[in-house]
Amino acid sequence: MTIEALALAAKSASRPQNPKPLPAPNSDFYALYETLTAEELATVKRVRAFLEAKVAPLVTKYWVEDAFPFELLPEVKELGIGGLAMHGYGCAGGSLALLGFVAMELARTDPSFATFVCVHIGLAMGSIYIDGSEEQKQKWLPPMARFEKIGCFGLTEPLVGSGASGGLLTTARREGETWILNGEKRWIGNAPWCDVSVIWARDVADNQVKGFIVENKTTPGFGVEKIENKIALKIVQNGHITLKDVRVPEANRLGGGSSFRDTAKVLKMTRYAVAWMATGCAMGAYEAALKYAQERLQFGRPIGSFQLVQDLLAKMIANITASQCLIVRQAQLHAEGKLTDAHAALAKAFCTAKCRETVAWARELLGGNGIVADYDVARFFTDCEALYSYEGTYQMQNLIVGKAITGFGAFV
């Protein structure tokens, strides 16, 4: 036998005859799902099963077409997640931790679909739940919890984003028992097709921000145009709203919303949710990249066996785990009544920044395939850009944290 044949035989003998199966991609490295109760975990598993069976097979098609999968709405209603972390009024209830884990699960499959659900529950329903009167809660929350009426949240304007606290251009003027709204709102998720809009406008009488519930499909003067040609969150439909002498009854003014401080109560909770969504987005990209690394062959071996690829994957799971630990602690702070605006801001800034880094590494790992929608990572890569910017930019979140830790406000 030649030396070459002996070497080949030795190499063959050293290979395990029955190699162990590769570990399935799992982005819960520190087993944080185990912090949920058995009932909460069952809800999260039910949501994951729905997403994997019904949403995942469709998302690439709808993402490419810039369209929303309306055929899934009946099954979303059956999930029983409408009004998570809200109690009474037909809402699903549960803890804020459960809401976070569900938001993370939704984004793990598709950040667009997660945005649709979280805009409806967190922003639209949340505004009524936090700032609405008892009568308004009784009227609007039950059908919204059943997903019979879908909501949106109109704060951002074409010329006003970060400066919304004191610079809203949309106005509200009272005439007797009627309010007249004029102005524009932009980037409003769900707006092109939803039923209920929570519109924030500046009262010309006292210059304070107030909230109004508008039935946009039947209210004269309310117009909305779909924003086209987005490169991120293409499934959720964003709208440009125009309000021309829109008349809203006093009964539809949010009873507990008399200034931007009341708006900020809603934003604190939705920034909390975006941190979970960003973490879910990173999880989805990581799991897709890991599966690819286990299957993609180069030089006769799976690329997952290469040192530099493993280095990327290790850094990705580290980012995800750090984000998960932060947001789980955030949920604990809320349960203890200690969650502040600065806590929510830090979580939103950190998790979206780490998501941005993680999805970029996932795209890098896939090489050229990383820019093709069929491989999922491209979708997470672009969708992260929207998560990074909406619900308050990274820089604005850092200024909120900066004020909390120094005592000085550095806002303009």
C-alpha positions in Angstrom: 0.0 0.0 0.0 1.4 3.4 -0.9 2.0 6.2 1.6 -0.9 8.1 0.0 -3.3 5.2 0.4 -2.2 4.7 4.0 -2.9 8.3 4.8 -6.3 8.2 3.1 -7.2 5.0 5.0 -6.1 6.6 8.3 -8.1 9.7 7.6 -11.2 7.6 6.7 -10.8 5.6 9.9 -10.6 8.7 12.0 -14.0 9.9 10.8 -16.9 8.9 13.0 -19.1 6.3 11.3 -22.3 7.7 12.8 -21.7 11.5 13.1 -23.8 13.3 15.7 -26.6 15.4 14.3 -25.8 19.1 14.1 -27.6 21.2 16.8 -30.7 23.0 15.5 -30.3 26.8 15.3 -31.4 28.2 18.7 -31.0 31.8 19.6 -32.1 31.4 23.2 -28.5 30.6 24.4 -29.1 31.5 28.1 -32.6 29.8 28.2 -34.4 33.0 29.0 -37.7 31.6 27.7 -37.6 29.5 30.9 -38.3 32.7 32.8 -41.9 32.6 31.6 -44.7 30.8 33.4 -46.0 27.5 31.8 -49.1 29.3 30.6 -47.1 32.2 29.1 -44.7 29.8 27.4 -47.7 27.9 25.9 -48.9 31.2 24.4 -45.5 32.0 22.9 -45.2 28.5 21.5 -48.7 28.9 19.9 -47.6 32.1 18.3 -44.4 30.5 17.1 -46.3 27.6 15.6 -48.6 30.0 13.7 -45.7 32.1 12.4 -43.7 29.1 11.2 -46.7 27.4 9.6 -48.6 30.3 8.1 -46.5 33.5 8.0 -43.0 32.2 7.2 -44.0 30.6 3.9 -45.6 33.8 2.6 -43.4 36.6 3.8 -40.8 36.7 1.0 -43.5 36.9 -1.6 -45.4 39.7 0.1 -42.2 41.5 1.1 -41.0 41.6 -2.6 -44.5 42.7 -3.7 -44.7 45.4 -1.0 -48.1 44.0 0.0 -49.9 42.9 3.2 -51.2 39.3 3.6 -54.8 40.1 4.5 -55.8 36.4 4.2 -53.9 35.8 7.5 -56.1 38.2 9.5 -58.8 35.6 10.5 -56.1 33.3 12.0 -54.5 36.2 13.8 -57.8 36.9 15.5 -57.8 33.3 16.7 -54.4 33.6 18.4 -56.0 35.5 21.2 -53.2 38.1 21.6 -55.2 41.3 21.1 -54.6 43.6 24.0 -51.7 41.6 25.6 -50.7 43.1 28.9 -54.0 45.0 29.1 -56.6 43.9 31.5 -60.3 44.0 31.1 -62.3 45.3 28.1 -62.0 41.9 26.3 -58.2 42.2 26.2 -55.8 39.2 26.4 -54.2 40.4 29.7 -51.0 38.8 30.8 -47.7 40.3 31.8 -45.6 42.9 30.0 -43.0 40.2 29.8 -45.4 38.0 27.8 -46.1 40.9 25.4 -42.4 41.3 25.0 -41.8 37.7 24.2 -44.6 37.6 21.7 -43.3 40.8 20.0 -39.9 39.1 19.8 -41.4 35.9 18.3 -43.2 38.0 15.7 -40.1 39.8 14.7 -38.0 36.6 14.7 -40.2 35.5 11.7 -40.9 38.9 10.2 -40.3 42.4 11.6 -43.0 43.8 9.3 -45.7 41.5 10.6 -44.5 42.3 14.1 -44.8 46.1 13.4 -48.4 45.6 12.1 -49.4 43.8 15.4 -47.4 46.1 17.7 -48.7 49.3 16.1 -52.3 48.0 16.6 -51.8 46.7 20.1 -49.1 48.9 21.6 -49.7 52.3 19.9 -53.4 52.4 19.0 -54.9 50.3 21.7 -52.2 51.4 24.1 -53.2 55.1 23.6 -56.8 54.4 24.5 -55.9 52.0 27.4 -53.5 54.5 28.9 -55.0 57.9 28.0 -58.6 57.1 27.2 -61.7 57.6 29.4 -63.7 54.7 30.8 -66.3 55.2 28.1 -63.7 55.2 25.4 -62.1 52.0 26.7 -65.5 50.3 26.8 -66.3 51.3 23.3 -63.1 50.8 21.4 -60.9 48.2 23.1 -63.2 45.1 22.8 -63.5 45.2 19.0 -59.8 46.1 18.7 -58.8 43.3 21.0 -60.7 40.9 18.7 -58.9 42.5 15.6 -62.3 43.5 14.3 -61.1 47.1 14.1 -57.5 47.7 13.3 -55.8 50.8 14.6 -52.9 53.1 13.8 -51.1 55.9 15.7 -50.5 59.4 14.1 -47.8 61.4 15.7 -44.9 61.8 13.2 -45.3 64.5 10.6 -43.6 65.2 7.3 -41.6 68.0 8.9 -41.7 66.9 12.6 -40.1 63.7 14.0 -37.9 64.0 17.1 -39.3 67.4 17.9 -42.9 66.2 18.3 -43.1 67.2 22.0 -43.2 70.9 21.3 -43.3 71.3 17.5 -46.4 69.5 16.1 -47.8 71.4 13.2 -51.1 69.5 13.1 -53.6 71.6 15.0 -56.8 71.0 16.9 -59.4 73.8 17.3 -62.5 73.4 19.5 -65.9 74.6 18.4 -68.5 73.7 21.0 -68.6 69.9 21.3 -66.5 69.4 18.1 -62.8 69.5 17.4 -61.5 70.5 14.0 -58.2 68.9 13.0 -55.9 70.2 10.2 -52.4 68.9 9.3 -50.5 65.9 8.0 -49.0 62.7 9.5 -46.4 60.6 7.8 -44.9 57.1 8.2 -48.1 55.9 10.0 -48.1 52.1 10.1 -51.4 50.4 9.1 -52.9 53.7 8.0 -53.7 52.9 4.4 -56.3 50.3 5.4 -57.1 50.4 9.1 -60.3 51.5 10.8 -59.3 53.7 13.7 -56.6 56.3 13.9 -55.3 57.9 17.1 -54.2 61.4 16.0 -52.1 63.7 18.1 -52.5 67.4 17.5 -51.6 70.7 19.1 -54.5 72.5 20.7 -54.3 76.1 19.4 -56.0 77.3 22.6 -53.3 76.2 25.1 -50.6 74.9 22.8 -50.7 71.4 24.4 -50.7 68.1 22.6 -53.9 66.2 22.7 -55.1 62.8 21.3 -58.2 62.1 19.2 -59.8 58.9 18.0 -60.7 59.2 14.4 -62.8 56.7 12.4 -60.9 57.3 9.3 -63.0 55.3 6.8 -66.1 57.4 7.5 -64.8 60.8 8.5 -64.9 63.5 5.9 -61.6 65.3 5.3 -59.5 62.4 6.3 -57.2 61.2 3.5 -54.4 58.7 3.4 -51.9 57.7 0.7 -49.7 54.6 0.9 -46.0 55.3 1.0 -44.4 53.5 -1.9 -40.9 52.2 -2.7 -39.7 51.5 0.8 -36.6 49.3 1.2 -37.5 48.2 4.8 -40.7 46.9 6.5 -42.2 46.4 3.1 -45.1 44.2 4.3 -46.5 46.6 6.9 -48.3 49.4 5.0 -47.2 53.0 5.9 -49.4 55.9 5.1 -49.2 59.7 4.6 -52.3 61.1 6.3 -53.9 64.4 5.3 -56.4 66.1 7.7 -58.5 68.8 6.1 -61.1 70.3 8.5 -61.6 66.9 10.0 -64.4 67.2 12.6 -64.1 64.9 15.7 -66.6 65.0 18.6 -65.4 65.9 22.1 -66.4 62.3 23.0 -63.5 61.1 20.8 -60.8 63.3 22.5 -58.7 61.0 24.7 -59.9 61.9 28.2 -56.6 61.4 29.9 -54.5 63.1 27.2 -53.9 66.8 28.0 -50.2 67.2 27.2 -47.3 65.5 25.5 -46.5 63.9 28.9 -49.5 61.7 28.3 -48.3 60.8 24.8 -44.9 60.0 26.3 -46.6 57.4 28.6 -47.6 55.5 25.5 -44.2 55.9 23.8 -42.4 54.5 26.9 -44.2 51.2 26.5 -43.8 51.0 22.7 -40.1 51.7 23.0 -40.0 48.8 25.4 -41.6 46.7 22.7 -39.3 47.8 19.9 -36.3 46.6 22.0 -37.9 43.2 22.0 -38.7 43.4 18.2 -35.1 44.4 17.4 -33.9 41.4 19.4 -36.3 39.1 17.5 -35.1 40.5 14.2 -31.5 39.7 15.2 -32.6 36.2 16.3 -34.2 35.5 12.9 -31.1 36.7 11.0 -28.8 34.6 13.3 -30.8 31.4 13.0 -31.0 31.8 9.2 -27.3 32.4 9.0 -26.4 29.5 11.2 -28.6 27.1 9.2 -26.9 28.4 6.1 -23.4 27.9 7.6 -24.3 24.3 8.5 -25.4 23.5 5.0 -23.3 25.6 2.7 -20.2 23.7 1.4 -17.0 25.4 0.4 -13.6 23.6 -0.2 -15.5 20.4 0.5 -16.7 21.3 4.0 -19.6 23.2 5.6 -18.5 26.8 6.1 -19.8 26.5 9.7 -16.6 24.5 10.4 -14.4 27.5 9.5 -12.9 29.6 12.3 -13.8 33.0 10.9 -17.4 31.9 10.3 -17.6 30.6 13.8 -16.2 33.9 15.1 -19.0 35.8 13.3 -21.7 33.4 14.7 -20.3 33.7 18.3 -20.4 37.5 18.1 -23.9 37.4 16.8 -25.2 35.1 19.6 -23.4 37.3 22.1 -25.2 40.4 20.9 -28.6 38.6 21.0 -28.0 37.2 24.5 -26.9 40.5 25.9 -30.1 42.1 24.4 -32.3 39.4 25.7 -30.9 39.7 29.2 -31.5 43.5 29.1 -35.1 43.3 28.0 -36.0 40.5 30.4 -34.7 42.7 33.2 -36.6 45.6 31.7 -39.8 43.5 32.1 -38.9 42.8 35.7 -38.5 46.5 36.4 -41.9 47.1 35.0 -43.5 44.4 37.1 -41.8 46.0 40.1 -43.2 49.5 39.2 -39.7 50.8 38.5 -39.5 51.1 34.7 -38.6 54.7 33.7 -38.4 56.5 30.4 -34.6 56.2 30.6 -34.8 52.4 31.1 -37.0 52.1 28.0 -34.8 54.4 26.0 -31.6 52.6 26.8 -33.1 49.3 25.8 -34.4 50.6 22.5 -31.1 52.2 21.7 -28.9 49.3 22.7 -31.0 46.5 21.2 -31.5 48.2 17.8 -27.8 49.1 17.5 -26.9 45.5 18.4 -29.5 44.2 15.9 -28.0 46.4 13.2 -24.6 44.9 13.9 -25.9 41.4 14.0 -27.9 41.4 10.8 -24.9 42.9 9.0 -22.8 40.0 10.1 -25.5 37.6 9.0 -25.6 39.2 5.6 -21.8 39.0 5.4 -21.8 35.3 6.2 -24.1 34.6 3.3 -21.9 36.4 0.8 -23.8 37.2 -2.4 -26.8 35.2 -1.3 -27.2 37.7 1.6 -28.7 40.3 -0.8 -31.3 37.9 -2.2 -34.7 37.9 -0.5 -35.1 34.2 -0.9 -32.5 33.6 1.8 -34.4 35.6 4.5 -31.3 37.4 5.8 -31.7 40.2 3.3 -35.2 40.9 4.7 -33.9 41.1 8.3 -30.9 43.2 7.1 -33.1 45.9 5.6 -36.0 45.8 8.1 -33.5 46.5 10.9 -32.9 49.9 9.5 -36.5 50.9 10.2 -36.4 49.5 13.7 -33.2 51.5 14.4 -35.0 54.8 13.4 -38.6 54.5 14.4 -40.1 55.1 17.9 -37.3 57.6 18.5 -33.9 57.6 16.9 -30.8 56.1 18.5 -29.4 59.6 19.3 -32.7 60.8 20.9 -32.8 57.7 23.1 -29.2 58.4 24.2 -30.1 62.0 25.1 -33.0 60.7 27.3 -30.5 58.4 29.1 -27.9 61.2 29.2 -30.3 63.5 31.0 -31.2 60.7 33.5 -27.6 60.0 34.4 -26.2 63.5 34.4 -29.1 65.6 35.5 -28.6 67.9 32.5 -31.0 68.1 29.5 -29.1 68.4 26.3 -32.1 68.7 24.0 -32.3 71.7 21.7 
